[in-house]
Amino acid sequence: MCIRDSTGCSYAVRIAVTPPDRRRADVDNIAKAVLDACNGTVWVDDSQVVQLEVFRCAPDAAHPSVVVTVRALVADPGWTT
């Protein structure tokens, strides 16, 4: 069972960014782009994300990446929705 809000389950998201170089990139802008891209596919709307962690790792020109981990949150059995 997921924690429910008016749009469905709530989610925890972790984003790990490995950039190709040392150019400046704000992690909040990266997170916004990732969350918006998931609208309508992973969840109905990114307002369902209630926990967010974003990490910028050391640059790696050979293996740049964005790794997104999504976890549906499970409600406490004593919590009514």
C-alpha positions in Angstrom: 0.0 0.0 0.0 1.3 3.5 -0.9 0.9 6.7 1.0 -2.0 8.3 -0.9 -2.7 11.8 -1.8 -5.3 13.1 -4.2 -3.3 12.0 -7.3 -2.1 8.6 -6.1 1.0 7.1 -4.5 3.8 9.2 -3.0 7.4 8.7 -4.1 10.9 9.1 -2.9 13.4 10.0 -5.6 17.2 9.8 -5.7 19.1 11.4 -8.6 22.9 10.9 -9.0 24.5 13.0 -11.7 27.9 12.3 -13.2 28.7 15.2 -15.5 31.1 14.9 -18.4 33.2 17.9 -17.3 33.4 20.6 -14.7 31.0 23.1 -16.3 28.6 24.6 -13.8 25.2 23.0 -13.5 22.8 23.6 -10.6 21.5 20.4 -9.2 18.1 21.9 -8.6 17.7 22.5 -12.3 18.8 19.0 -13.1 16.3 17.6 -10.6 13.5 19.8 -12.1 14.2 18.5 -15.6 14.2 14.8 -14.4 11.0 15.2 -12.3 9.2 16.9 -15.2 10.3 14.2 -17.6 8.7 11.6 -15.4 5.3 13.3 -15.3 2.7 11.0 -17.0 5.0 8.0 -17.1 6.5 7.2 -13.7 3.8 9.2 -11.8 0.9 11.4 -12.6 2.5 14.6 -11.4 5.8 15.4 -9.7 3.9 16.9 -6.8 3.6 13.2 -5.7 7.4 13.3 -4.9 7.7 13.9 -1.2 11.3 13.0 -0.7 14.2 14.1 -3.0 17.9 13.6 -2.9 20.2 14.9 -5.6 23.9 14.2 -5.8 26.5 15.6 -8.2 29.4 13.2 -8.5 32.9 13.8 -9.8 33.1 14.5 -13.6 33.7 11.5 -15.8 34.1 12.3 -19.5 34.1 8.7 -20.5 30.9 7.7 -18.6 28.6 10.7 -17.9 25.3 9.7 -16.5 22.1 10.5 -14.7 20.9 7.6 -12.5 17.3 8.0 -11.1 16.0 5.7 -8.4 12.3 5.9 -7.6 10.7 4.2 -4.6 7.0 4.1 -3.8 6.5 5.0 -0.2 4.6 2.5 2.0 2.1 3.8 4.5 2.4 3.2 8.2 -0.5 0.7 9.0 -1.7 3.0 11.7 -1.9 6.0 9.3 -5.3 6.6 7.7 -5.6 8.4 4.4 
